[in-house]
């Protein structure tokens, strides 16, 4: 299982746990119910694990160097694999400006669009494998990638 897949699974589990938390009876309604407490603890644990995966170290570590340093989850090799244009180009190292453009463009995407776009363009997963992983149709994945590509093109200079 790739790290990207694991992160997606954590995010999906967090969304499901939030839905379960919302539908669980409140302590005021049922004083004997501890469902919300248990789900809340699960959410805290999953968010902690996701933070740890994202930054690469204990997120609650209080050393000044860790607080001030910017640790990136995005693997530099993945950044090089994501292209600014939809047409394939000769492989080359990205400049710092191009990396910044990619980060800005990816920030315009929703969480799901980012996951799917990176799985397809950076990790080179085929559409049917992404669809199977996410439990959606292949056409949904293709539409999401097209939509994400349009947003990225718009963010990096109005290309369609």
Secondary structure, 3 states (H helix, E strand, C coil): CCHHHHHHHHHHHHHHHHHHHHHCCCCCCCCCCCHHHHHHHHHHHHHHHHHHHHHCCCCCCCCHHHHHCCCCCCCHHHHHHCCCCCCCCCCCCCCHHHHHHHHHHHHCCCHHHHHHHHHHHCCCCCHHHHHHHHCCCHHHHHHHHHHHHHHHHHHCCCCC
